[in-house]
Amino acid sequence: MSDITKKSLTEIVNLIKKKEVKSEEVTLSFIKNIDKDKKLNSFITKCSDQALIRAKTFDKKPNLEKLIPGIPIAVKDLFCTQGVKTTAGSKMLENFTPNYESTITENLWNEGAFLLGKLNCDEYAMGSSNETSYYGNVINPVAENTVPGGSSGGSASALAADLTPTTIGTDTGGSIRQPASFTGTVGLKPTYGLCSRWGIVAFASSLDQAGPMTKTVQDSALMLEAMASFDVKDSTSINKKKENYSKKLTDNIKGLKIGIPKEYRVEGMPREIDQLWENGKKILKESGAEIVDISLPNTKYALPAYYIVAPAEASSNLARYDGVKYGFRSSNGNNLIEMYENTRSEGFGDEVKRRILIGTYVLSSGYYDAYYIKAQKVRQLIKNDFDKSFKNVDAILTPSTPSSAFKIGEKKNDPISMYLNDIFTVPVNLAGLPAISIPAGKDNNNYPLGLQFIGKALDEQKLLNIAYAVENKINFKQNLNKWWER
């Protein structure tokens, strides 16, 4: 059989269900790839031995009725995994081993999958390049000197390099879609509340949303089916019946209306991204969809509003890390207050500290109304823009990112430049909408570029169908030469 690690998740599932391949063979193939990798730094914790035991156990008594039977999956190290270290890419949690399982990973294990390892990420998911992790930079398999994007950079890198057949990430302002765009993979951010947040290390609670990262749109549909569920443990979880996204997937999008927002044409955007966008429109027209010009006037305020709301929620969520109950504790200090201060000073990295300080400032007395309340009002205006547009269109097409993958270190000392990477993705999180990034072409350096489709709330099926139709016409090919094994 040809290299099984190059196949899509759907193909591997079908092979297992037809009994043409065993879970042990699949798992061993991915473990071999993981062992050969010398440079990517995408894993924080490897669970190879446990995964092999799980694969052998599955093969003895395979339950082929499950959605993803016998599939080994590496996950972002933000998902709590019972008995397996969960670090959130931080020194603060370097020795934290949860005694419970996140709802999402539990859903995946209930559908027949098992854990292959925990993947590197920006510290507490704060970053757009995977350079803020306590465990070091992750490298993009597309090119040795480039970032994989963030914060789900380890997930995107491992997926693109065939170290895991599929993976899951979290998206607070673009942390699934931007790394997917940078690595030539598919990244889906579901409607806020469709996938449970319980057991995910929190960054910004009103924005965080877990989602699948896959090689194909069909794989994303299958993974979302396995992940999504109502959860009484998450107060923001949406109670709706389970959908069969993968079974209802179709490339027939004739008659659908796709909006093109004029505000997403930003100054200085590379010509290649503009051409990519035009090509996306052309493919949609050829598929029978209608292109409609729309306006999202408050888009320009999305980034500043996000960088008030997200740090404010982060400063609140990260207040729990005080060195008392769990996590890192500094040995310096003569009293309790000094222990608190030193623990937080030594345990958090610079970017996390920066966001905690911004968040604490905007929540402080005298500034709360001027910043936080105003940002929440702007957030509502952004949502209203989308609601108004969706009365006339079925989905919206934009670029995923304003550039392809940039060089390691290029933006590290310029936070504003780094934050601007999320300019096309952040409005979606503020409005709580679903969006998907698919690989749609390459730039002059042969680096992948992505197109983003934004859908109505809870309209994942239509969003997946549109992405599937365009993906089929583009027929993107990655063709990496595995330089990281040398």
URTA-V724670 format. One record per backbone hydrogen bond with DSSP energy under -1.0 kcal/mol. NH is the residue of the N-H (numbers start at 1). CO is the residue of the C=O. If there is no record, write none. Layout:
NH;CO
NH;CO
//
This chain:
6;3
7;4
12;8
13;9
14;10
15;11
16;12
17;13
18;14
19;16
20;15
26;22
27;23
28;24
29;25
30;26
31;27
32;28
33;29
34;30
35;31
36;32
37;33
38;484
44;118
45;118
47;116
51;47
52;48
53;49
54;50
55;51
56;52
57;53
58;54
59;55
60;56
61;57
66;63
68;111
70;112
71;68
73;114
75;117
76;168
77;119
78;76
79;76
80;199
83;98
84;81
86;96
88;77
90;87
92;347
94;91
96;93
102;80
103;198
106;102
107;103
108;104
109;105
110;106
112;109
113;108
114;71
116;73
118;45
119;75
120;42
122;151
124;88
125;122
126;123
134;89
136;133
138;130
139;40
140;146
143;140
146;143
147;406
152;175
153;151
154;120
156;152
157;153
158;154
159;155
160;156
161;157
162;159
163;158
167;213
169;211
171;209
178;174
180;176
181;177
182;178
183;179
185;180
186;214
187;437
188;212
189;435
192;432
194;191
200;197
201;78
207;204
208;204
211;169
213;167
214;186
220;216
221;217
222;218
223;219
224;220
225;221
226;222
227;223
228;224
229;194
234;231
237;234
238;193
240;238
248;244
253;251
255;288
256;253
258;290
259;395
260;292
262;294
264;261
265;262
266;264
269;266
274;270
275;271
276;272
277;273
278;274
279;275
280;276
281;277
282;278
283;279
284;280
285;281
286;282
287;283
288;285
289;284
290;256
292;258
294;260
299;296
301;298
302;299
305;301
306;302
307;303
308;305
309;305
310;306
312;308
313;309
314;310
315;311
316;312
317;313
318;314
321;318
322;320
328;92
339;335
340;336
341;337
342;338
343;339
344;340
345;341
346;342
347;343
348;344
353;349
354;350
355;351
356;352
357;353
358;354
359;355
360;356
361;357
362;358
363;359
364;361
367;364
368;364
371;367
373;368
375;371
376;372
377;373
378;374
379;375
380;376
381;377
382;378
383;379
384;380
385;381
386;382
387;383
388;384
389;385
390;386
391;388
392;389
393;389
394;257
395;257
396;454
397;259
398;452
400;450
408;145
410;407
414;411
418;414
419;415
420;416
421;418
422;419
423;420
426;422
430;426
431;427
433;428
435;189
436;453
437;187
438;451
440;449
443;447
446;443
449;441
451;438
452;398
453;436
454;396
455;434
459;456
463;459
464;460
465;461
466;462
467;463
468;464
469;465
470;466
471;467
472;468
473;469
474;470
475;471
485;482
486;483
//
